[in-house]
Amino acid sequence: MERSKSHNFWIGLKTNNCKPSDKVSPYVFYKYGGSGKLRKRKLPLEISFDKWDTKSKNIKKSLWRTFSDEVDKIKDIESKINGVTIDMTSGTLTLENAFNRLLDKSEDGLLVTWINTAPRLTRGAKKKYLSFLSSIESHLPKEYTPLRFTHLQDINSVGFIGETINHKSGLGNGAIDYLKMLDRVSDYAGLKVKKPFKENGYIKASADTDKDSIKFKDVLRGFNDMRTSQDFMAMNFWLYSLSLRGLGGMDICNISEDNIERSGDYNVNDSILPYYPDYWVDKYWTGHLGQKVFHRVKRTKKEKNRKMTILLNLLPSNLLHESLKNILLRTHPQYAYKGKDRLRLFNFMTLKKDEEVPEGKAKWKNLKDTIFPKIKRMIGGGIHLSRHTFIDTGELRLTEQEQVELLGQKTKTKGVHHYQSPHQIKTDLNHIKAIEEYGLMELIIIFFEVGFQKGFTDYKLSLGALKILQKGKLTTFTLEDQLKLEVLQQRIAERPNTRVVKGRVITSQREKSKELLDLENKRIEMHEFEKTDNKEFVSSEMFSLVKPKDVEKLQKEYENMSRHITEFQDSLNQ
């Protein structure tokens, strides 16, 4: 590795005169120029000397698979050396913080300690920063006091702090100055994420300071302001983010079949179909299309056990995903995914196996710089406002804790929130109800019609999708009844009847309780026709986007299907 003429970092051993079986730990060494004092910091790993390659200053290549974690750690440090050297040369980073950044140790410190000892800050700046810090901590719960660098590097904590200071502290427009201070501390201290609040949308531009959410009419005006296919793509991206609880752009980049969970039994080759809660009693929806698909949003490396699980395949989300996949091939073919993964949108990812992908982040930044200004011009705000828009829609119904859950922030609830748990079911239903209340289904109808008439898309809504969207509701039940129904159905699925035959456990479906039967009958009565067990499997394209030439064909299929169902029901009633 080529060294700087002034600040030089490298990895090696304290001595190469060791026995093969001796345990050794590599060090990060530092020297200023050729005659400066040698400084070093020990790496948190240990191997036998015979496994170390003194020439490459890493573990022997033949052993990389066996010691993959150790090799990755060394490579991570090597990748940071150039950036650390540049920052030291510019005077923005002390040697101690340089070592801390390389070894990921700076993130464990207290903000109050750092502010008091930071050589870069004047006495006046320290006084101001400490005053701001005290005010911030006074609005946060005990688990966030005192504030640590870990809080500034964890996306969950950043989200909670940002929402609290912006909306619940009473600081009003002045909140931006407090969050900017936290960003400056993160930057000056040499943390990995230099500006966590700005990067995650909690520090708004001045034009956005009085606007926390995008209203229905704002979106309609945005449709009229779509001038190009790229505008259509940008609006598609914002709507898709909104449909997924305001999911951030970098997280959308990581949607793939590798990061999903499904409800119920399935094979990896099963179709990924849209989810519609009323499918089993709706005459426009037949077949077993009631399976949920969840996207796992992974959190920071230090918070491996935390994740946000988002219902991915609701009908509105499915349609917007399909459209976005199509329009990206036209507007940004250099970034569009063309492989076999049915959920990937982009040919890059920003996170793999809990590790950041610098190349992917760079590509996303380039794409973001194209998308975000277009969104702001059309509707007055960026992608981050989809999160505020989503939560504002349901704030009269949701408890504070439920809002936190929907935003994917740190929850006070203990335990793992599995996708089949009552907790996750309620989160999904709040998700559904927020979509209904905002009017997203109506907006989607208008969006595709405007896009088609302006020539931005070659696709129209199929009859099945259109019929469902026109209802404006995905479930006819109240949140409470739907929650009760799904929990009871889940219990039936998880607790089958069992018997042992010749040493084997044989299972069969447990008899439904009266409560469950009453709820199912209640929903049936709310629809125009009786539930039958003769559900046909139909083409998924009946509920997707289609080319205009296919609309007539699908219309005929619907007519035949409806006639068949009607005849079958009539025979049952005779």
LINQUIUR-V456270 format. One record per residue. N is the residue number from 1. OMEGA is omega in radians with two decimals (* if undefined). D_CENTER is the distance of its C-alpha to the mean C-alpha in Angstrom with 2 decimals. Layout:
# LINQUIUR-V456270
n: (N	N)
omega: (OMEGA	OMEGA)
d_center: (D_CENTER	D_CENTER)
This chain:
# LINQUIUR-V456270
n: (1	2	3	4	5	6	7	8	9	10	11	12	13	14	15	16	17	18	19	20	21	22	23	24	25	26	27	28	29	30	31	32	33	34	35	36	37	38	39	40	41	42	43	44	45	46	47	48	49	50	51	52	53	54	55	56	57	58	59	60	61	62	63	64	65	66	67	68	69	70	71	72	73	74	75	76	77	78	79	80	81	82	83	84	85	86	87	88	89	90	91	92	93	94	95	96	97	98	99	100	101	102	103	104	105	106	107	108	109	110	111	112	113	114	115	116	117	118	119	120	121	122	123	124	125	126	127	128	129	130	131	132	133	134	135	136	137	138	139	140	141	142	143	144	145	146	147	148	149	150	151	152	153	154	155	156	157	158	159	160	161	162	163	164	165	166	167	168	169	170	171	172	173	174	175	176	177	178	179	180	181	182	183	184	185	186	187	188	189	190	191	192	193	194	195	196	197	198	199	200	201	202	203	204	205	206	207	208	209	210	211	212	213	214	215	216	217	218	219	220	221	222	223	224	225	226	227	228	229	230	231	232	233	234	235	236	237	238	239	240	241	242	243	244	245	246	247	248	249	250	251	252	253	254	255	256	257	258	259	260	261	262	263	264	265	266	267	268	269	270	271	272	273	274	275	276	277	278	279	280	281	282	283	284	285	286	287	288	289	290	291	292	293	294	295	296	297	298	299	300	301	302	303	304	305	306	307	308	309	310	311	312	313	314	315	316	317	318	319	320	321	322	323	324	325	326	327	328	329	330	331	332	333	334	335	336	337	338	339	340	341	342	343	344	345	346	347	348	349	350	351	352	353	354	355	356	357	358	359	360	361	362	363	364	365	366	367	368	369	370	371	372	373	374	375	376	377	378	379	380	381	382	383	384	385	386	387	388	389	390	391	392	393	394	395	396	397	398	399	400	401	402	403	404	405	406	407	408	409	410	411	412	413	414	415	416	417	418	419	420	421	422	423	424	425	426	427	428	429	430	431	432	433	434	435	436	437	438	439	440	441	442	443	444	445	446	447	448	449	450	451	452	453	454	455	456	457	458	459	460	461	462	463	464	465	466	467	468	469	470	471	472	473	474	475	476	477	478	479	480	481	482	483	484	485	486	487	488	489	490	491	492	493	494	495	496	497	498	499	500	501	502	503	504	505	506	507	508	509	510	511	512	513	514	515	516	517	518	519	520	521	522	523	524	525	526	527	528	529	530	531	532	533	534	535	536	537	538	539	540	541	542	543	544	545	546	547	548	549	550	551	552	553	554	555	556	557	558	559	560	561	562	563	564	565	566	567	568	569	570	571	572	573	574)
omega: (3.12	-3.10	3.03	3.11	-3.09	-3.08	-3.08	3.04	3.02	-3.13	3.12	3.09	3.09	3.11	3.09	-3.14	-3.11	3.01	-3.12	-3.08	-3.12	3.06	-3.12	3.05	3.07	3.11	2.87	-3.13	3.09	3.02	3.08	-3.11	-3.11	-3.04	-3.13	3.14	3.13	3.07	-3.12	3.04	-3.07	3.07	-3.12	3.08	-3.07	3.11	3.04	-3.02	-3.09	3.12	-3.09	3.10	-3.07	-3.13	-3.13	-3.11	3.10	3.04	-3.13	-3.01	-3.14	-3.10	-3.07	-3.12	-3.14	-3.09	-3.04	-3.14	-3.14	3.13	3.13	3.12	-3.14	3.12	3.11	3.11	3.13	-3.11	-3.11	-2.98	-3.10	3.13	3.11	3.13	3.12	-3.12	3.09	3.12	3.14	3.12	-3.11	-3.07	3.07	3.13	-3.13	3.11	3.06	3.05	3.14	3.13	-3.13	-3.06	3.13	3.14	-3.06	-3.07	-3.08	-3.03	3.05	3.12	-3.10	3.11	-3.11	-3.12	-3.11	-3.03	-3.07	-3.13	-3.08	-3.05	3.04	3.12	3.13	3.13	3.12	3.14	3.13	-3.12	-3.14	3.09	3.10	-3.12	3.13	3.13	3.13	-3.10	-3.14	-3.14	-3.07	3.09	-3.02	-3.09	3.11	3.13	-0.09	3.12	3.11	3.07	3.10	3.12	-3.12	-3.11	-3.12	-3.05	3.08	-3.12	3.08	3.12	-3.12	-3.14	-3.13	3.13	-3.11	-3.09	-3.12	-2.93	-3.02	-3.07	-3.06	-3.12	3.11	-3.14	3.11	-3.13	-3.10	-3.12	3.13	3.11	3.06	3.11	3.11	3.09	3.13	3.09	3.13	-3.14	-3.09	-3.11	3.10	3.13	-3.07	3.04	-2.97	-3.12	-3.01	-3.09	3.06	-3.10	-3.13	2.98	-3.11	3.00	-3.02	3.02	-3.06	3.14	-3.08	-2.98	-3.14	-3.06	-3.10	-3.11	3.13	-3.12	3.14	-3.13	3.08	-3.13	3.11	3.09	3.09	3.08	3.13	-3.10	3.06	-3.05	-3.05	3.06	3.11	3.04	3.12	3.11	-3.14	3.10	3.08	-3.13	-3.13	3.12	3.12	3.07	3.12	-3.12	3.13	3.08	3.13	-3.13	-3.09	-3.08	-3.13	3.09	3.09	3.10	-3.05	3.07	3.13	3.10	3.10	-3.07	-3.13	2.96	3.11	3.00	3.09	3.11	3.13	2.98	-3.07	-3.12	3.11	3.11	3.02	-3.02	3.10	3.13	-3.13	-3.00	-3.09	-3.00	-2.97	3.08	-3.10	-3.08	3.11	-3.07	3.14	-3.08	-3.11	-3.06	-3.10	-3.10	3.09	3.01	-3.07	3.03	3.11	3.09	-3.10	-3.11	-3.02	-3.12	-3.14	-3.10	-3.02	-3.08	3.13	3.05	3.05	-3.12	-3.02	3.06	-2.92	-2.90	2.96	-3.09	3.13	3.14	-3.12	-3.13	-3.14	3.08	3.13	3.14	-3.13	3.11	-3.14	-3.05	3.10	3.11	3.14	-3.01	-3.08	-3.11	-3.14	3.13	-3.04	3.12	-3.09	-3.09	-3.03	3.12	-3.03	-3.09	-3.14	3.07	-3.03	3.14	3.07	3.05	3.14	-3.13	3.08	3.12	3.09	3.13	3.09	3.11	-3.07	3.14	3.12	3.12	3.12	3.12	3.11	3.11	3.11	-3.14	3.13	-3.13	3.06	-3.05	-2.95	3.11	3.12	3.11	-3.12	3.12	-3.03	-3.03	3.02	3.12	-3.09	-3.13	-3.07	-3.14	3.05	3.10	3.11	3.13	-3.10	-3.07	3.10	-3.13	-3.07	-2.99	3.12	-3.10	-2.99	2.95	3.11	3.14	3.13	3.05	3.11	3.13	-3.11	3.13	3.12	3.13	-3.10	-3.10	3.07	-3.13	-3.14	3.09	-3.14	-3.14	-3.12	-3.07	3.13	-3.08	3.04	3.12	3.14	3.11	3.14	3.08	3.11	-3.10	3.03	3.06	-3.12	-3.09	3.10	3.08	3.14	-3.05	3.14	-3.08	-3.09	-3.10	3.05	3.13	-3.14	3.10	-3.11	-3.10	-3.11	3.12	3.09	3.14	3.14	-3.11	3.11	3.10	-3.13	3.13	3.11	-3.01	3.03	3.08	3.03	-3.10	-3.12	3.12	-3.13	-3.12	3.13	-3.13	-3.12	3.09	-3.11	-3.14	3.08	3.04	3.14	3.14	2.93	3.11	-3.09	-3.14	3.14	3.10	3.14	-3.13	-3.07	3.10	3.12	3.09	3.12	3.11	3.10	-3.10	-3.07	-3.07	3.13	2.95	-3.12	2.97	-3.11	3.14	3.13	3.08	3.12	3.10	3.12	-3.12	3.03	-3.08	3.12	3.12	-3.12	3.09	3.10	3.13	3.14	3.13	3.13	3.13	3.12	3.12	3.10	3.13	3.13	-3.12	-3.14	-3.13	-2.99	-3.06	-3.10	3.05	3.06	3.07	-3.09	-3.13	3.12	2.96	-3.10	-3.12	3.14	-3.13	3.06	-3.09	-3.08	3.03	-3.10	3.01	-3.10	-3.11	-3.13	-3.09	-3.12	3.13	-3.13	3.07	3.13	3.10	3.11	3.14	3.12	3.14	-3.13	3.13	3.13	-3.13	3.14	3.14	-3.14	3.13	3.10	-3.14	3.12	-3.08	-3.12	*)
d_center: (36.42	38.18	38.73	38.88	42.46	41.69	38.69	38.40	35.91	36.15	35.53	38.53	40.75	43.31	45.99	46.46	49.56	48.09	49.09	46.82	45.94	45.27	41.83	40.37	37.32	36.32	36.29	34.85	38.01	38.64	41.78	42.66	44.86	47.42	49.20	46.61	46.08	43.92	40.88	38.61	35.74	35.37	32.30	31.04	32.17	35.55	37.18	40.76	42.48	43.27	39.60	39.24	39.94	41.75	41.74	38.00	37.23	34.74	35.01	37.13	35.24	36.69	34.90	31.38	30.07	31.66	30.42	27.03	25.43	28.41	28.44	24.78	25.59	28.61	26.90	24.17	27.07	28.92	26.06	26.06	29.84	30.30	27.91	29.51	32.94	32.31	31.13	34.21	36.46	35.27	35.90	32.40	31.96	34.41	35.32	34.09	30.63	30.70	31.33	28.65	26.03	27.23	27.18	24.04	26.41	26.18	23.00	25.16	27.49	28.23	27.82	31.26	32.89	31.44	32.50	35.97	36.53	34.78	37.63	35.87	35.94	39.21	40.72	39.83	36.17	35.95	37.49	35.08	31.97	33.25	33.93	30.41	28.96	31.25	30.22	26.46	27.10	29.33	26.45	24.19	24.67	26.54	23.67	22.91	26.56	27.70	24.70	23.96	22.42	19.87	18.57	18.14	16.19	13.71	10.54	11.12	14.71	14.28	12.42	15.25	17.95	16.95	16.92	20.10	22.04	21.21	21.89	23.79	26.02	28.57	28.43	27.68	27.43	28.60	25.26	24.19	27.00	25.86	22.31	23.96	26.16	23.34	21.96	25.55	26.00	22.90	24.32	27.93	27.26	25.78	22.38	19.81	17.47	20.30	18.97	15.86	16.41	17.29	14.48	11.87	14.05	16.16	19.34	20.28	22.97	26.27	26.02	22.97	24.40	25.83	23.04	19.99	19.11	20.06	22.74	23.60	26.57	24.61	22.67	26.04	27.54	24.71	25.60	29.17	28.18	26.55	29.08	27.73	25.53	23.16	23.02	22.26	19.37	17.96	18.47	16.92	13.69	13.77	14.70	11.98	9.35	11.69	12.02	8.44	9.07	8.56	4.96	5.86	7.94	7.40	3.93	6.12	8.77	7.82	8.00	11.40	13.98	13.82	10.50	11.61	13.96	16.61	18.96	22.59	24.37	23.46	24.36	22.06	23.84	23.38	22.28	18.79	20.15	18.97	19.03	21.55	22.81	26.36	26.81	29.65	31.87	31.22	33.81	31.47	29.20	30.77	29.78	27.37	24.19	22.79	20.39	16.79	14.08	10.83	7.62	7.21	4.37	7.32	8.81	11.91	14.96	16.96	14.68	14.42	14.94	12.04	8.86	7.04	8.26	7.72	10.87	10.38	14.04	15.64	18.45	17.29	13.86	15.90	18.41	16.17	14.47	18.06	19.32	16.78	17.60	21.25	21.36	19.64	22.56	24.88	23.48	21.81	23.27	22.92	19.09	18.94	18.34	21.61	21.38	21.47	17.82	17.48	13.76	13.46	13.81	14.66	17.20	15.31	12.25	11.31	10.87	13.29	14.54	13.03	14.83	14.04	15.58	17.73	18.83	15.41	14.51	17.93	17.50	14.31	16.39	19.20	17.32	15.72	19.29	20.37	17.84	17.54	21.33	21.81	19.39	21.14	24.51	23.92	22.31	22.80	19.40	16.32	12.69	12.12	14.69	12.74	11.25	14.92	16.20	14.27	15.31	18.75	19.40	19.44	20.74	24.26	23.32	20.64	21.68	20.26	18.70	17.09	15.65	14.17	12.64	11.16	9.61	8.29	11.18	13.93	15.96	19.68	19.77	20.87	20.20	17.53	15.85	16.40	15.38	19.13	19.87	21.21	18.56	15.72	18.11	18.61	14.95	14.86	18.12	17.14	14.32	17.16	19.67	17.71	17.37	21.09	22.21	20.66	22.45	19.59	21.63	24.61	22.76	21.60	25.28	26.45	23.86	24.92	28.56	28.54	26.82	29.39	32.34	31.45	31.08	27.42	26.58	28.90	27.26	28.02	26.69	28.52	30.77	28.80	25.54	27.66	29.49	26.45	24.86	28.27	28.31	25.49	24.63	22.71	24.72	28.22	27.97	27.23	24.18	26.67	28.45	25.39	24.03	27.50	27.82	24.65	25.41	28.97	28.02	25.74	28.70	30.92	28.66	28.27	31.97	34.22	37.98	39.31	42.70	44.06	46.19	47.92	45.52	42.33	39.94	39.82	37.24	37.50	35.62	36.47	38.37	36.43	37.25	39.08	36.18	33.85	36.59	37.23	33.62	33.50	36.83	35.74	32.91	35.34	37.82	35.35	35.28	38.09	38.79	39.05	36.59	38.05	37.42	38.11	34.60	34.58	31.92	31.27	29.64	25.92	26.91	28.55	25.22	23.66	24.67	28.13	30.71	33.45	36.00	34.19	34.07	37.72	37.42	34.57	36.60	39.45	37.30	36.16	39.76	40.89	38.15	38.90	42.62	42.21	40.24	42.83	45.70	44.24	43.76	47.28	48.69	47.11	48.69	52.14)
